[in-house]
Amino acid sequence: MAKRALDLVGASILLLFTAPIMLIAAVAIMVEDRGAAVYRQRRVGYRGTEFELFKLRTMVVDAEHQGAGYAVNAGDARITAVGRVLRRLSLDELPQVWNVIRGQMSLVGPRPTLAYQVERYTPRQMRRLDVKPGITGWAQVNGRAALPWDERIELDIWYAENQSTWLDLRILARTPLALFKGTYKGSTGGWRAS
């Protein structure tokens, strides 16, 4: 209950302060290529339940049906100019406050993954689904961009086994620093089609 209360209060405050940023970003996205500003994608969350994740669109329309599909590499030509800025600052993740308010995500937890990624999990890796996915997490503030996929999963499992309000507050406090240092990448190990 304490985690849900923190989620609701934190997401509401975050929404209040970031709504103008999201509005400006949405207008910039639509002006650049006239497509929808918000991208929706099915992700796997708590105990394997699928839900619709919200993001600001950073790639051309229907990017997942072009090039490398869901895989996104550095310098991917499908990323728009506005999208590069949004990704660099992780602003594309801001609409996920709605997922938190709806109870599908938490402020803190493992990043939600795609179904085909979950199909590749070992039984141990499935333990990361024992908690709600988050906007930020233990892996994100511990060098996510520089870590191999298996190490990031291990950090997520550690979080699932050790979660507490105090740990969540530590992660939330460390997230801005990770963003500014450029070590934070809020998505799922390079797979960021949006």
Secondary structure as UniProt FT lines:
FT   HELIX           2..33
FT   STRAND          38..44
FT   HELIX           46..48
FT   STRAND          50..56
FT   TURN            61..62
FT   HELIX           63..65
FT   TURN            67..70
FT   TURN            74..75
FT   TURN            77..78
FT   HELIX           81..88
FT   TURN            89..90
FT   HELIX           91..93
FT   TURN            94..95
FT   HELIX           96..101
FT   TURN            102..103
FT   STRAND          106..108
FT   HELIX           115..118
FT   TURN            119..120
FT   TURN            123..124
FT   HELIX           125..130
FT   STRAND          134..136
FT   TURN            138..139
FT   HELIX           140..142
FT   HELIX           144..146
FT   HELIX           149..162
FT   HELIX           165..181
FT   TURN            189..190
//
